[in-house]
Amino acid sequence: MNLFAPPGANEPSSGFNLCVAAQPPDCVDAPAKSDYENCERRVRAYLANVFRYRECLEVETERQVRRANDTLDKLKRKQPMERQ
């Protein structure tokens, strides 16, 4: 058991977890009259979401690789002795 893994990292998944991609705030493309400080806060929040998205993808990728390896191991255990 990995004590440093995110909650649920070692639990089986019936499919991919939903990792939602972050969307850049529209204020960066808005005319210069938009509130700079508010836009800066929104950009910081966007960047934080990008990192959370990346972490989500990493966790789900690792989970799916483990699942694939477990599947292959199960298949190998079912293989007739003469084929091993």
N, C-alpha and C positions, 0 to 999 in steps of 0.2 A: 504494500500500500504506500502510495506517495503522499506524504504529509503536506507537501508544498504544492500539490496539484490543485487547480480550481475545483470547487464543489462539483461532483458528478463526473469528473474527468475519467474515473476508472469504471464508471457504470456503462453497461451495454446500451447502445443506441439502436433504435429500430430503423434509423435512417439518419440523414444529416440533420444536425441542429440548425436552426435558422440563425445565420450570421448576417445581420443587416448592414449593408454598406452605408457609410456616412455620406451625406450630401452636403456639398459646400454651401455656405450661406449665400443667399442672393444679394446681400448688401455689398459684396466685393465687386459686383458688376453694376451696381446701381450708380446713378449720377452722384457726383461729389457731395451733394447736399445731405446725404445720409449721415447719421450720427456716427462718427468715427469710433468713439469709445464703446458704443453698443455693438458695432460691427466687430471690433477687436475682441470683445467678449464672445461673440458668436463664433468667430474664427477659432478662438482657443477651445471652445466647446467642440467644434467640428474636429479639430486635431486630436482631442482626447478620444472622440468617437472613432476616429481612424485607427488609433492604437488599440482600442477595445475590439474593433472589427478584426484587426490582424491577429490578436490573441485568440479570438473565437475561432478563426480559420485554422490556426496552429493546433489548438486543442482538438478540433473536430478532425483534422487531418490525421493526427496521432491516433485518435480513437478508431478511425476507419482502417488505418494500417494494422493496428492490433487486431481488429475484427477480421480482417482479411487473413492475417497470419494464423489466428485461431481456427478459421475455416479450413485453411490448408492443413493444419495439424490434425483436425478432426478427420479430414479425408484420408490422410496418410494412415491414421489408426484403423480405418476401415479397410485398407488395402489388403488383399489376400497375401498370405505369407510368401508365396512363390514370387510375387511381384516386388517384394520389399528389397 
